[in-house]
Amino acid sequence: MTCKPIKCLEVPPVVKCECADAFALGSGELLLFDTIAQEAVNIAGTEVDIYQLNKKKTVRDPLYDENITEGWDGPFRLKGWVEYPQPFPESKAEGFRKTFPSTLWVARVDIERVGARAPYYGDIVHFWKTPFFDEQSVSYPHGKAKHGYYFTMTEVFDDGHLFDEADFVGFKVTLARNTEFTPERRLTNT
């Protein structure tokens, strides 16, 4: 038996890219972009309280399989950018109602800092606790909820993706408030 010599593979030489020494932005600079997003909100933002629905603390009716009382975590206080909620009146055969659509933007780092989970559909946001908004904040006298505006989160999107990568710096949340069943009633279970 004769052995044939094996020809070694030729490895092409490593060619240095022309842009290797250039400054390139990517997800490696996430800390930098987190800081920029956080500072903009901290300077010009509004203090918001986020109440997160906890399904483990929620008590359900065994017969009808609906919530008897809802369990909440929070409030988690942080700063966010809030769009002014313009009232949107509607007249239907059932009666008259107003909805208040709005938008909230919060930095992902702020949510991680306070120890909250990511915002989710159905969570409640509370903001603008000023004397001007106290009279407009509730649609009926109940005395249990604190003053300010309460909104329910209806949609949550991750926002501020860095250069088409998976890393992002904040959450864009669509909020809604209506006059027939206000979100503060969910917090007080009334």
N, C-alpha and C positions, 0 to 999 in steps of 0.2 A: 504494500500500500504506500502510495506516494502522496505526500502533502503538497498542495499547491500554495504558493504564497498569496496572502490576502493583501489586497490593495487597500491602503488606509484612505479613509474619507478626507477629502480636502475641505476644511472649514474656511469659509470666506472671511476675510479680515473685517473687523468691526470698524464701521465708518461712523465717525462722530457727526451727529446732526448739527446743522448750522445754527439751530435755535436752542441748543442745549444750555447755553449760558444765558439765554434771554429769560426775563421774568415772565412766567406763565401762571395765570390764575386757574384754579380748579378747586376741587373739594378739599384739598390740603390746606386751603386758606379759610376753612369754615369758621374758625375762631374769629378771624378778622371780620367776616361778614356778619356773624352773630353780634359782634360788638357794635357794628354800624347800625344794624336793625334795632338793637336794644336801645342805643342812645337816642335815636330819632324818636322812638316812642316815649322814652323817659323824659325827654325835653318837652315835647308837645302833646303828650298823651293825657288820658283821663284815667283816674283810678276806677277800676272795675272789680267787683266781687263775682267770682264764678262759683256756682253751686252745682256739684256734679251728682247726677242720679246714681245711687248705689243699689243695684238690683238685689244684692244679698240682704240689705236692710229693709227692703220693700216687703210689706205684708200683702199677700194676695188672698182673695176670697176663694175658698175651696170649691164652692158650688158654681159661681159665675166666672171664675178665673179672670178677675179684674183686680186692679190695685185697690186695697182698702186704705192703706197709708203708704206714702212713698218715702224711702230712706234717702238721705242726702249726705254728701261729704262736702265740707267747706264751711264757710266761704274761704276761697283762696283769693287773696287780694294781690292784684298786680296792675300794671299800667297797660293801656291799650289805646288804639286810635279808634274813635267812634264816629260814625257818620250820623248827622242829625236826622232823627226819625220824622219824616214828613207824614202827617196824618193822611190816610187814604179812605175817605168815606164811601160807603156802599149802601144803597137802598134796594132791598129785595122784597119779595112777597112775605118773607118771614119777619121782616122788620129792618131797622137801621143799625148799622155797626160801623166802627172805625177800626182799621188796621194800621199799624205803624211799622212799616218795613225799615230796616236799618242794616248796617254792616259794622263788624268789629274786626280789627286786625291786632293780633298779639304776637309777640316774639316767642319763638319756641324755647329759647333759653330761659325766659321769665317763667314759663309754665314748669319747666324742669326745676328751676330754683325753688319754687314754692312747694314742690313735691306733689303736684297734681298730675293726673293722667292727661292724655291728649283730649281736647274738647270733643264732644260727641253730640249727635242729634238728641234733643230733648233736655239738655242741660240748661240752666237758667243763669242769666247775667243780670247784675244789678249795678247801676251807675247813676251819676248826676244826682247826688243826695244834697241838693241845695234848696233853700227856702222857695225859690221861684218855681221849681218843679214839684214841690210837695203837694200842692192842690191838684195838679194835673196827673199825679202819679198813680192814684187809685181811682177806680170808677165807682166805688161804693165805700161807705164807712165801715171798716171792720176792726181797725185799731191794732191788729196783730203784726202786720208787715211793717218793716221800716220804710221810711220815705225814700223816694227816688224812683227811677224807672226800672222795671223788671221786664226782661225779654226772654223768650224761648229761642234756643238755637234750632234753626230749621235745616241748615246745610253747613258743613265744615269742609274746607279745602286746605291742603297744605300749599303754602305759597312761598315765593321767593326762592325757587330752585336755582342752584348755582350752575350756570353754563350747561344746561340740559343734563344735569346729573341728578341722582336720587336725593342728594342732600338739599335741605331747605332750611330757611331761617324763620318762618312764621306760619301762622294759621289765619286764613281769611274765613270769617264766620258770618253767615247770613242770619239775621235776627228778625223776629216778628213778635208783635204785641197786638192783642185784640181787646176789645172792650167787653165782650160777653163772658169770657173766662180768662181772667188775667193771670199771668204766670205766678204772681205772688200767692195766689190761692193754692197752687200746687205745693209751695213751700210750707204754708201754714196748715195744709189739709183741711181747708174750710170750703 
